[in-house]
Amino acid sequence: MTNKTYKFVTILMVMLLVLGLALAACKAPAEPVTPPAAPAEEAPPPIAPAEEAPPPVATPPAAHETTYKANTYTNSEYGFSLQYPADWAEYAAVVKGSVVASFSVPGFVPGVSLSVRDADVPLTADWIVAANTDEGNTDVKVTSDLTETTLFDGTPAIQYVSSFQSGQYAIVSLATSVDKDGKRIRATIWTIDAFSPYDEALYSEIARTLSVK
């Protein structure tokens, strides 16, 4: 009897122990499950500072499309240029004083001279007479109005016709003047009418290729 009682008690204790462990397992809090970490986002590349746009570069105006084949004379000292007929050559005989360059056909006329003087007074007929006389001419007359015109580079200018004696020759000329930086730059296209008739359309075109830009 005692032996049976001992077995019963032992079995009961084992059952109670198993039951207790089961209840403890049920009540034990579940271990928190840590979700996997999200992949680290790559930092965006640093934004380079915007490059400043380079300052605009001033470009010289394109040469005028002339009706004649042209060469270009450029004066870097006073900052101007002129397109003269390609079959004209340098005419050094008149390059002196205010006349800085001259070109003409081999037979002297027609031709062009370029002069630079101080623009310290307004351009008037009297100024023209004085300037032409100072260049060694005589009997100077301004035979047209002083007319506003525009050079092919867009610069306002003054155009006029004059006549004068150069030695024994009677010269007729068309001139265009423009003031720049305190200087009066003048292109004068001249001829001897008896040898080479005055051609105002051509001479005006040559004069207006004067560019101060």
Residue pairs with C-beta under 8 A, 6 or more apart in sequence:
60 211
60 213
61 152
61 153
61 154
61 211
61 213
63 70
63 72
63 83
63 209
64 83
64 152
64 153
64 208
64 209
66 83
66 205
66 209
67 202
67 205
68 85
68 86
68 202
68 205
69 85
69 86
69 87
70 83
70 84
70 85
70 86
70 209
71 83
71 84
71 85
71 86
71 88
72 81
72 82
72 83
72 84
73 81
73 82
73 83
73 84
73 101
73 103
73 114
74 80
74 81
75 81
75 100
75 101
75 114
75 116
78 100
78 116
78 180
78 181
78 183
78 185
79 180
79 181
79 212
80 114
80 180
80 185
80 210
80 211
80 212
81 209
81 210
81 211
82 112
82 114
82 187
82 206
82 209
82 210
82 211
83 206
83 209
84 103
84 112
84 206
84 209
85 103
85 105
85 206
87 105
88 103
88 104
88 105
88 111
88 112
89 103
89 104
89 105
89 106
90 101
90 102
90 103
91 102
91 103
91 104
91 108
91 111
91 113
92 102
93 102
94 102
94 113
94 135
95 101
95 102
95 113
97 134
97 135
98 115
98 116
98 117
98 131
98 134
98 135
99 113
99 114
99 115
99 135
100 114
100 115
100 116
101 113
101 114
102 111
102 112
102 113
102 114
103 111
103 112
104 110
104 111
104 112
105 111
105 196
107 195
108 192
108 195
109 190
109 191
109 192
109 195
109 196
110 189
110 190
110 191
110 196
110 199
110 203
111 189
111 190
111 191
112 187
112 188
112 189
112 190
112 206
112 207
113 187
113 188
113 190
114 185
114 186
114 187
114 188
115 131
115 135
115 185
115 186
115 188
116 183
116 184
116 185
116 186
117 131
117 183
117 184
117 186
118 182
118 183
118 184
119 179
119 182
119 183
119 184
120 182
121 127
123 146
123 158
123 177
123 179
123 184
124 146
125 142
125 146
128 140
128 142
128 160
128 162
128 175
129 140
129 141
129 142
131 186
132 140
132 162
132 164
133 140
136 166
137 164
137 165
137 166
137 171
138 164
138 165
139 163
139 164
139 165
140 162
140 163
140 164
141 162
141 163
141 164
142 160
142 161
142 162
143 161
143 162
143 163
143 172
144 160
144 161
144 162
145 160
146 158
146 159
146 160
147 158
147 159
147 160
148 156
148 157
148 158
148 159
149 156
149 157
149 158
149 159
149 176
149 204
149 208
150 156
150 157
150 208
151 157
151 176
151 178
151 208
151 209
151 210
151 211
151 212
152 208
152 209
152 211
153 211
153 212
153 213
154 213
155 178
155 211
155 212
155 213
156 178
157 176
157 177
157 178
157 208
157 210
158 176
158 177
158 178
159 174
159 175
159 176
159 177
159 204
159 207
159 208
160 174
160 175
161 172
161 173
161 174
161 175
161 200
162 172
162 173
162 175
163 170
163 171
163 172
163 173
164 171
164 173
165 171
169 192
170 192
170 193
170 194
171 190
171 191
171 192
172 190
172 191
172 192
172 193
172 198
173 188
173 189
173 190
173 191
173 203
174 188
174 189
174 198
174 200
174 203
174 204
174 207
175 186
175 187
175 188
175 189
175 207
176 186
176 187
176 204
176 207
176 208
176 210
177 184
177 185
177 186
178 184
178 185
178 186
178 210
178 212
179 185
180 212
185 210
185 212
187 206
187 207
187 210
188 207
189 203
189 206
189 207
191 197
191 198
191 199
191 203
